[in-house]
Amino acid sequence: MSLTETAQQVRRRDLRIPLAAVLIVVALAAPFIGSRYITHSLIIALIFMLPAHGLNLLVGYTGLLSLAQAAFFGIGAYTAGLLAVAYGTPFYVNLIAAGAVSGALALPLGIPALRLRSTSFVMCTLGFVIIGQAIAKNWISLTRGDMGLSGIPKPYFELGPLSFTVSGTTNFYYLALIIGILATFAVWAIVRSPAGRNMVAIRENETLAESLGVPTWHYKLIVFMISAVFAGIGGCLYAYYLTVVSPLTFQMYYSTTMLIIVLGGGAGMISGTVFGSLLFVGLTEALRITPELRMIAYGFSLLVLVFWFKNGFAPLINRFWNAIGGAK
């Protein structure tokens, strides 16, 4: 290989670094580039990215199709809302509690559900959403029924003598961005670990994985609980951002939206969840001011997905990323 060809290959590899730098700058400067409503749309996308990350662990890496994310999303929202309104606990305590309660409730729900197979498991997880919404509507002494929980305060932190409140759309965007980045790195660490490789083995051939000594049922239960933790954390952010929680938080529309994010972005790919959140939530939320155009754009993106990108948009993104990196 000549020196010229070597230099060209080095230059092509270096394109990843400036592109990553540009994306970081855009993410940090987003509230100042677009309007306040664009910032709002990005916040909603970041919030839904959290339960979508958890669902991707189930669907994309373990091969379990679940519709229960909206149930754990609502549980996290109500947990954070009740603690904030009734006890005035700080945001980070409620964030941890929302994830912990959602994950803990996933244990007794997952034990019988994961004994089921295929369609039966999907229908069972759908039942969790319906039951969750029914409880939120009828346990009036706790949830206030259809009136919901209102007056949830802005996120505030107490660190010894220091305390501060996250107020305003811009500040909340940065809070959601930080939590979204941490969640993405957490998923990356799980996927790259030996446990992540066992998850993929279960997805590809559960019988073979079990014959090699992988405790498949226990793995599926743990992943089910982890996915619920991500959904609960997303629900907490959702409650704090809207400052109100109602039984509509359990609506089936949220579960299907999270599933579209994962499948449309690219199941089994972290970049697909990030891109899917921005496309199927952020873009459609930004177009809410034009309902006709919004639904046309949403439907068109689904048609493009079905006919030309059956594996989601992530493979295209990865090919582009490898191309600018000089990969052959």
ChimeraX attribute file (.defattr): number of C-alpha atoms within 10 A of each C-alpha:
attribute: neighborCount
match mode: 1-to-1
recipient: residues
	/A:1	5
	/A:2	6
	/A:3	8
	/A:4	9
	/A:5	10
	/A:6	11
	/A:7	11
	/A:8	12
	/A:9	15
	/A:10	13
	/A:11	14
	/A:12	16
	/A:13	17
	/A:14	14
	/A:15	15
	/A:16	17
	/A:17	12
	/A:18	10
	/A:19	13
	/A:20	11
	/A:21	11
	/A:22	12
	/A:23	12
	/A:24	12
	/A:25	11
	/A:26	13
	/A:27	15
	/A:28	14
	/A:29	11
	/A:30	18
	/A:31	20
	/A:32	11
	/A:33	12
	/A:34	10
	/A:35	11
	/A:36	14
	/A:37	16
	/A:38	18
	/A:39	21
	/A:40	20
	/A:41	22
	/A:42	25
	/A:43	28
	/A:44	23
	/A:45	25
	/A:46	28
	/A:47	26
	/A:48	31
	/A:49	28
	/A:50	31
	/A:51	32
	/A:52	31
	/A:53	32
	/A:54	29
	/A:55	34
	/A:56	30
	/A:57	29
	/A:58	25
	/A:59	20
	/A:60	22
	/A:61	23
	/A:62	26
	/A:63	22
	/A:64	22
	/A:65	18
	/A:66	22
	/A:67	23
	/A:68	29
	/A:69	33
	/A:70	32
	/A:71	31
	/A:72	33
	/A:73	34
	/A:74	32
	/A:75	29
	/A:76	35
	/A:77	32
	/A:78	27
	/A:79	25
	/A:80	33
	/A:81	31
	/A:82	20
	/A:83	18
	/A:84	22
	/A:85	14
	/A:86	9
	/A:87	9
	/A:88	13
	/A:89	17
	/A:90	19
	/A:91	23
	/A:92	15
	/A:93	14
	/A:94	24
	/A:95	22
	/A:96	16
	/A:97	20
	/A:98	33
	/A:99	29
	/A:100	21
	/A:101	19
	/A:102	29
	/A:103	25
	/A:104	15
	/A:105	15
	/A:106	25
	/A:107	16
	/A:108	12
	/A:109	16
	/A:110	20
	/A:111	15
	/A:112	11
	/A:113	18
	/A:114	20
	/A:115	10
	/A:116	14
	/A:117	10
	/A:118	12
	/A:119	10
	/A:120	13
	/A:121	20
	/A:122	18
	/A:123	16
	/A:124	19
	/A:125	21
	/A:126	19
	/A:127	15
	/A:128	20
	/A:129	25
	/A:130	16
	/A:131	13
	/A:132	20
	/A:133	23
	/A:134	14
	/A:135	15
	/A:136	24
	/A:137	19
	/A:138	14
	/A:139	12
	/A:140	13
	/A:141	7
	/A:142	14
	/A:143	21
	/A:144	17
	/A:145	18
	/A:146	15
	/A:147	13
	/A:148	19
	/A:149	21
	/A:150	16
	/A:151	13
	/A:152	21
	/A:153	21
	/A:154	19
	/A:155	22
	/A:156	15
	/A:157	16
	/A:158	14
	/A:159	8
	/A:160	6
	/A:161	5
	/A:162	7
	/A:163	10
	/A:164	10
	/A:165	15
	/A:166	17
	/A:167	13
	/A:168	10
	/A:169	16
	/A:170	17
	/A:171	13
	/A:172	21
	/A:173	25
	/A:174	17
	/A:175	16
	/A:176	23
	/A:177	18
	/A:178	13
	/A:179	18
	/A:180	22
	/A:181	14
	/A:182	12
	/A:183	19
	/A:184	20
	/A:185	13
	/A:186	13
	/A:187	20
	/A:188	15
	/A:189	13
	/A:190	15
	/A:191	20
	/A:192	11
	/A:193	12
	/A:194	10
	/A:195	15
	/A:196	20
	/A:197	15
	/A:198	21
	/A:199	26
	/A:200	19
	/A:201	21
	/A:202	24
	/A:203	19
	/A:204	14
	/A:205	11
	/A:206	20
	/A:207	13
	/A:208	12
	/A:209	18
	/A:210	15
	/A:211	10
	/A:212	10
	/A:213	8
	/A:214	18
	/A:215	14
	/A:216	20
	/A:217	15
	/A:218	12
	/A:219	17
	/A:220	21
	/A:221	20
	/A:222	16
	/A:223	25
	/A:224	27
	/A:225	26
	/A:226	24
	/A:227	27
	/A:228	33
	/A:229	30
	/A:230	29
	/A:231	35
	/A:232	36
	/A:233	30
	/A:234	31
	/A:235	35
	/A:236	29
	/A:237	31
	/A:238	26
	/A:239	27
	/A:240	22
	/A:241	23
	/A:242	13
	/A:243	16
	/A:244	19
	/A:245	30
	/A:246	22
	/A:247	22
	/A:248	16
	/A:249	27
	/A:250	27
	/A:251	17
	/A:252	18
	/A:253	12
	/A:254	22
	/A:255	23
	/A:256	16
	/A:257	19
	/A:258	29
	/A:259	24
	/A:260	21
	/A:261	30
	/A:262	34
	/A:263	25
	/A:264	28
	/A:265	30
	/A:266	27
	/A:267	27
	/A:268	24
	/A:269	23
	/A:270	23
	/A:271	19
	/A:272	27
	/A:273	34
	/A:274	25
	/A:275	22
	/A:276	30
	/A:277	29
	/A:278	23
	/A:279	18
	/A:280	23
	/A:281	26
	/A:282	22
	/A:283	19
	/A:284	21
	/A:285	22
	/A:286	17
	/A:287	19
	/A:288	14
	/A:289	11
	/A:290	11
	/A:291	12
	/A:292	10
	/A:293	13
	/A:294	17
	/A:295	14
	/A:296	12
	/A:297	16
	/A:298	16
	/A:299	12
	/A:300	12
	/A:301	14
	/A:302	16
	/A:303	12
	/A:304	14
	/A:305	17
	/A:306	13
	/A:307	8
	/A:308	11
	/A:309	17
	/A:310	13
	/A:311	17
	/A:312	24
	/A:313	23
	/A:314	25
	/A:315	18
	/A:316	15
	/A:317	16
	/A:318	13
	/A:319	13
	/A:320	12
	/A:321	16
	/A:322	15
	/A:323	15
	/A:324	17
	/A:325	18
	/A:326	16
	/A:327	12
	/A:328	6
